[in-house]
Amino acid sequence: MNLYVHTINNVIDYVEENISYPLTLQSIAKQFCLSEFHFSRLFKTFTGVSLKHYILSRKLTLTLNKLKNSITPITDIAYDYGFEYPEVFSRAFKKQFGISPIAYRNGDYHVNAVTKAYVVERDIRNFCGVLTLKEKYIYIDTFDLGGIFIEADENDFDFEETLKSAGDKFLAAINQSDNPAHQDFYSVVNCHGDESGKYTVFFGEKFSNEGGSMHEYTRNIPAGWYACLTYHGEMTDVRTTFIDDFYRWMVVKEIEPCPNDIGMINVYEKKNPQNIRILIPVKKAK
């Protein structure tokens, strides 16, 4: 596991185990033998929020259950989670969830709880003082995939489930064939380019003349240079993390994408689909 990822996941566990105690940037950085500046930058890079904001959001989220499922006075709940004054707790709660603690306790409200963070494993390096993805460049000869197309819209509430379901079904189908020559399967992602949030996704394996029930279509992968980025995790978690990583990586490394009709290619190991290589077409290897 990448050392940065390992450290931040350990920090997140430490915060959960000590959430009722005073937690500060200074005390946690000291606990993990990191400078405050480096630790602050590291945590925000991997989670997208500052440590202070994350701790506060988790504390407030954990009060939701006590407010709804106990008769513990609100003042005591505030003290239990380190709020010195009840009014400070109430202001923070309303800012986080849009309603007061007493309104939440007495009403039927849905609020957006902040779940425990999890940092997806990927290869991150310090590049000129900026934490960003580490890529390697590979040249790929053209080949064909056989598989299925689906259309998906990220504005739909079931967008993630649609992608996951299609990928799981395709993997199950090709695993039944048990073709030892094909150790990977692929998803080729193309954005429609009109900022509508619509995508075309092709799930496939390297084309075989034997075909199969899932080989309804073919998709050509053009020859050329690709930047290869490695991730490990569930497809939906990786997708969310990659979106945050991608634009920073493009800017920091000054990557020139190649307009070859491929948005990106995800390569999954059939035996362990959580091992994912993401291929981005580039104009030339650096």
C-alpha positions in Angstrom: 0.0 0.0 0.0 1.1 3.5 -0.8 2.7 5.1 2.4 0.6 8.2 2.1 -2.7 6.3 1.8 -1.7 4.0 4.7 -1.0 7.0 6.9 -4.2 8.8 6.2 -6.4 5.7 6.7 -4.7 5.2 10.0 -5.4 8.8 10.9 -9.1 8.3 10.0 -9.2 5.2 12.3 -7.5 7.2 15.1 -10.1 10.0 14.8 -13.0 7.5 15.0 -11.5 5.9 18.1 -11.0 9.2 19.9 -13.8 11.3 18.5 -15.2 12.2 22.0 -11.8 13.7 23.0 -10.3 17.0 22.0 -8.5 16.4 18.7 -6.4 19.1 17.0 -4.1 19.2 14.0 -1.2 19.7 16.3 -1.9 16.7 18.5 -2.6 14.3 15.6 0.4 15.4 13.6 2.5 14.7 16.7 0.9 11.3 17.2 1.9 10.3 13.6 5.3 12.0 13.7 4.5 14.5 10.9 5.0 18.2 10.5 1.7 20.2 10.9 2.1 21.8 7.5 2.8 18.5 5.7 0.1 16.6 7.5 -2.5 19.3 6.9 -1.8 19.3 3.1 -1.7 15.5 3.1 -5.1 15.1 4.8 -6.8 17.6 2.5 -5.3 16.1 -0.6 -6.7 12.7 0.2 -10.0 13.5 1.7 -10.9 16.8 0.0 -11.6 18.6 3.3 -9.5 20.0 6.1 -8.9 17.9 9.2 -10.8 20.4 11.4 -13.8 20.3 9.1 -13.8 16.5 8.9 -13.6 16.0 12.7 -16.4 18.5 13.3 -18.6 16.9 10.7 -18.1 13.4 12.1 -18.8 14.6 15.7 -22.1 16.3 14.5 -23.0 13.2 12.5 -22.5 10.9 15.5 -24.9 13.1 17.6 -27.8 12.3 15.1 -28.4 8.9 16.6 -28.4 10.1 20.2 -30.8 13.0 19.3 -33.2 10.7 17.6 -33.0 7.5 19.7 -32.4 8.7 23.2 -33.8 11.1 25.8 -30.4 12.4 26.7 -30.6 16.2 27.1 -29.1 18.1 24.2 -26.7 19.8 26.5 -25.3 16.5 27.7 -24.9 15.3 24.1 -23.0 18.4 23.2 -20.7 17.9 26.2 -20.2 14.2 25.3 -18.7 15.3 21.9 -16.5 18.0 23.3 -18.6 21.1 22.7 -17.9 23.3 25.7 -21.1 25.4 25.2 -24.5 24.1 24.0 -25.0 27.2 21.8 -21.8 26.4 20.0 -23.1 22.9 19.3 -26.4 24.2 18.1 -24.8 26.7 15.7 -22.5 24.1 14.3 -25.3 21.6 13.9 -27.6 24.0 12.1 -24.7 25.1 9.8 -24.0 21.4 9.0 -27.5 20.1 8.6 -29.7 23.2 8.0 -31.9 22.7 11.1 -31.4 23.0 14.9 -30.8 19.9 17.1 -34.2 20.2 18.8 -36.0 20.5 15.5 -34.2 17.4 14.3 -35.1 15.5 17.5 -38.8 16.4 17.3 -39.3 16.3 13.6 -39.1 13.9 10.7 -36.1 15.3 8.8 -33.6 13.7 6.5 -30.1 15.1 6.7 -26.8 14.3 4.9 -24.7 12.4 7.4 -21.0 12.5 6.9 -19.8 8.9 6.9 -16.3 7.8 8.0 -13.8 8.7 5.3 -12.0 6.0 3.4 -9.0 6.7 1.2 -8.8 4.6 -2.0 -5.4 3.1 -2.5 -3.5 4.5 -5.5 0.0 5.5 -6.4 0.6 9.0 -5.2 4.0 10.8 -5.2 5.4 14.3 -4.3 6.0 16.0 -7.6 7.7 19.5 -7.4 6.1 20.0 -4.0 2.6 18.8 -5.0 1.0 15.5 -4.2 -0.3 14.0 -7.4 -0.7 10.7 -9.2 2.3 8.8 -10.4 1.9 7.4 -13.9 3.9 5.2 -16.2 3.7 5.4 -20.0 2.9 2.3 -22.1 2.5 1.9 -25.9 -0.4 -0.2 -26.9 -0.9 -1.9 -30.3 -4.4 -1.7 -31.7 -6.8 -4.5 -30.6 -10.6 -5.1 -30.6 -12.9 -5.7 -27.6 -16.1 -7.8 -27.8 -18.8 -6.8 -25.4 -21.8 -4.5 -24.6 -22.6 -0.8 -24.7 -24.6 1.0 -22.0 -25.7 4.6 -21.8 -25.5 6.3 -18.3 -26.3 9.8 -17.0 -24.5 10.9 -13.9 -27.4 13.2 -13.0 -29.6 10.1 -12.5 -30.0 8.9 -8.9 -29.0 5.4 -9.8 -26.0 6.3 -12.0 -23.4 4.5 -9.8 -25.6 1.5 -9.4 -26.2 1.3 -13.2 -22.5 1.2 -13.9 -21.8 -1.3 -11.1 -24.6 -3.6 -12.1 -23.6 -3.6 -15.8 -20.0 -4.3 -14.9 -20.9 -7.1 -12.4 -23.2 -8.8 -14.9 -20.6 -8.7 -17.7 -17.9 -10.0 -15.4 -20.2 -12.9 -14.2 -20.9 -13.8 -17.9 -17.3 -13.9 -19.1 -16.2 -15.8 -15.9 -18.6 -18.6 -17.0 -16.6 -19.0 -20.2 -13.4 -19.4 -18.1 -11.2 -18.5 -21.0 -7.6 -18.7 -19.6 -6.3 -16.4 -22.4 -8.3 -13.5 -21.1 -7.1 -12.4 -17.6 -8.6 -8.9 -17.8 -11.8 -7.2 -18.8 -12.3 -3.6 -19.8 -14.6 -0.6 -19.6 -14.1 2.1 -22.2 -15.6 5.4 -21.1 -16.6 8.3 -23.3 -18.2 11.5 -22.2 -20.7 12.9 -24.7 -18.8 16.2 -24.4 -21.9 18.5 -24.0 -21.6 18.9 -20.2 -24.9 17.0 -19.9 -23.4 14.3 -17.7 -24.1 11.6 -20.2 -21.6 8.8 -20.8 -21.3 5.8 -23.2 -19.6 2.9 -21.5 -18.4 -0.2 -23.3 -17.8 -3.3 -21.2 -15.7 -5.9 -23.0 -12.9 -8.4 -23.2 -10.3 -8.9 -25.9 -12.2 -10.1 -29.0 -12.4 -13.8 -29.6 -13.7 -15.4 -32.8 -15.5 -17.8 -30.4 -17.8 -14.9 -29.6 -20.3 -15.5 -26.8 -23.7 -14.2 -25.6 -22.1 -11.0 -24.2 -20.2 -10.2 -27.4 -23.0 -8.2 -29.0 -20.6 -5.5 -30.3 -17.0 -4.8 -31.0 -15.0 -1.7 -29.9 -11.6 -0.9 -31.4 -8.8 0.4 -29.2 -6.4 2.5 -31.3 -2.7 2.1 -31.1 -0.8 4.8 -29.3 0.8 6.0 -26.0 -1.3 5.8 -22.8 -0.6 7.0 -19.3 -1.3 4.1 -16.9 -2.6 4.9 -13.4 -3.1 2.2 -10.8 -5.9 2.1 -8.2 -7.3 -0.6 -5.8 -10.9 -0.5 -4.6 -14.5 -0.7 -5.5 -15.3 0.7 -9.0 -17.6 3.4 -7.6 -15.1 4.5 -5.0 -12.3 4.6 -7.5 -14.4 6.7 -9.9 -15.2 9.3 -7.3 -11.6 9.5 -6.2 -10.2 9.6 -9.8 -12.3 12.6 -10.7 -10.7 14.5 -7.9 -7.2 13.3 -8.8 -7.5 13.6 -12.5 -7.6 17.4 -13.1 -4.9 18.1 -10.6 -2.7 15.5 -12.2 -3.3 16.9 -15.7 -2.3 20.4 -14.6 0.6 19.5 -12.4 2.2 17.1 -14.9 1.1 19.2 -17.9 -0.4 16.2 -19.6 -1.5 16.5 -23.2 -4.4 14.1 -23.9 -4.7 12.5 -27.3 -8.0 13.0 -29.1 -8.4 9.4 -30.3 -12.0 8.8 -29.5 -11.2 7.2 -26.2 -12.0 9.0 -23.0 -10.3 6.5 -20.7 -10.0 2.7 -20.4 -10.4 0.9 -17.1 -8.6 -2.5 -17.0 -9.8 -4.9 -14.3 -8.3 -8.2 -13.2 -10.9 -10.9 -13.7 -9.8 -12.7 -10.5 -9.6 -9.4 -8.5 -11.7 -6.6 -10.1 -10.6 -4.2 -7.4 -7.2 -4.1 -9.0 -7.7 -1.4 -11.6 -5.4 0.2 -14.2 -6.7 3.4 -15.8 -5.4 4.2 -19.2 -5.5 7.8 -20.5 -4.5 8.4 -24.2 -1.7 10.9 -24.4 0.1 12.5 -27.4 3.5 11.2 -26.4 5.3 9.6 -23.5 7.3 11.9 -21.3 
